[in-house]
């Protein structure tokens, strides 16, 4: 079939998503969700690990926790936005930090969307679809 890809999940180039959370269970659950939805997924269990992965190969979206030891998600978003390849890449915060000021801080750091934990699978998939076009 030489026609252009018509569906994001059937026969299309799979979008690459990086999932970052210091809680392995959460990382693996979100990665499994994204994989079942048709995305190519990589996992990182810390912000520095995610930053190294992002520099090594481009991702179409990054889903990151905020509250991580050492380098937090705000710092990761700022570091990613400083990379030429990530100036416009969709960044989605998934976090237990749910106050209004947390949302504002996430936006200032460079996140495009903010989803509170526990994550609604449909909300996450909708956010990625909306941001990735």
C-alpha positions in Angstrom: 0.0 0.0 0.0 1.8 3.1 -1.2 -0.8 5.5 0.2 0.3 7.8 3.1 -0.4 6.4 6.6 -4.0 7.1 7.5 -4.1 5.9 11.1 -1.8 6.6 13.9 -1.9 3.1 15.2 -2.1 0.9 12.1 0.9 0.8 9.7 2.1 4.2 10.8 5.6 5.1 12.0 5.3 4.6 15.7 5.9 7.8 17.8 8.6 7.4 20.4 7.7 8.2 24.0 10.0 8.5 27.0 8.4 7.7 30.4 10.2 8.9 33.5 9.4 8.1 37.1 11.5 7.1 40.1 8.8 4.5 41.1 9.5 1.5 38.9 5.9 0.2 39.2 4.6 3.5 37.9 7.2 3.8 35.1 6.4 0.2 33.9 2.6 0.7 34.1 2.7 3.9 32.1 5.1 2.3 29.6 2.9 -0.7 29.2 -0.2 1.6 28.7 1.7 3.6 26.0 3.0 0.5 24.3 -0.4 -1.1 24.1 -1.7 2.2 22.6 0.9 1.7 19.8 3.7 3.9 20.9 7.4 2.9 21.0 8.4 3.4 24.6 11.6 3.9 26.5 11.8 4.0 30.3 14.0 6.0 32.7 14.0 5.8 36.4 15.5 9.2 37.2 15.7 12.6 35.6 19.5 12.3 34.8 18.8 8.9 33.1 16.0 10.5 31.1 18.1 13.5 30.1 20.9 11.1 28.8 18.3 9.1 26.9 16.8 12.2 25.3 20.3 13.4 24.2 21.1 9.9 22.8 17.9 9.6 20.7 15.0 11.9 19.9 11.6 11.2 21.5 8.3 12.6 20.2 6.9 13.1 23.7 8.2 12.9 27.3 5.9 11.8 30.2 7.6 12.7 33.5 7.0 12.6 37.2 7.9 15.8 39.0 8.8 14.6 42.6 12.1 12.7 42.0 15.2 12.7 44.2 18.2 14.7 43.0 17.1 16.2 39.8 13.3 16.7 39.8 10.9 16.9 36.9 10.9 20.7 36.8 14.7 20.7 36.3 14.4 17.9 33.7 11.9 19.9 31.7 14.1 23.0 31.8 17.1 21.0 30.8 15.2 19.4 27.9 13.9 22.7 26.7 17.5 23.9 26.5 18.3 21.2 23.9 17.5 22.3 20.3 15.7 19.0 19.5 13.3 19.5 22.5 12.3 23.1 22.2 8.8 22.1 21.0 8.6 18.4 22.0 5.5 17.7 24.1 6.3 17.3 27.8 3.6 15.9 30.1 3.9 16.1 33.9 2.3 13.3 35.9 2.5 14.0 39.5 1.1 13.8 43.0 1.8 17.5 43.3 -1.7 18.8 42.5 -2.0 22.4 43.8 -2.5 25.3 41.4 1.0 26.6 42.1 2.4 23.2 41.0 0.6 23.4 37.7 1.9 26.9 37.2 5.5 25.9 38.1 5.2 23.0 35.7 4.2 25.3 32.8 7.0 27.7 33.6 9.5 24.8 33.6 8.3 23.9 30.1 5.6 21.2 30.5 2.8 21.4 28.0 0.3 19.4 30.1 -0.2 18.4 33.8 -2.0 15.2 34.9 -2.5 14.4 38.6 -1.8 11.0 40.0 -3.5 8.5 40.1 -3.3 8.8 36.4 -6.4 8.2 34.3 -5.2 6.1 31.3 -7.7 7.7 29.0 -6.6 11.2 30.1 -2.9 10.4 29.5 -3.6 8.9 26.0 -5.8 11.9 25.1 -3.1 14.3 26.2 -0.4 12.6 24.2 -2.7 12.4 21.1 -3.6 16.1 21.4 0.0 17.2 21.8 1.5 15.0 19.2 -1.1 15.9 16.6 
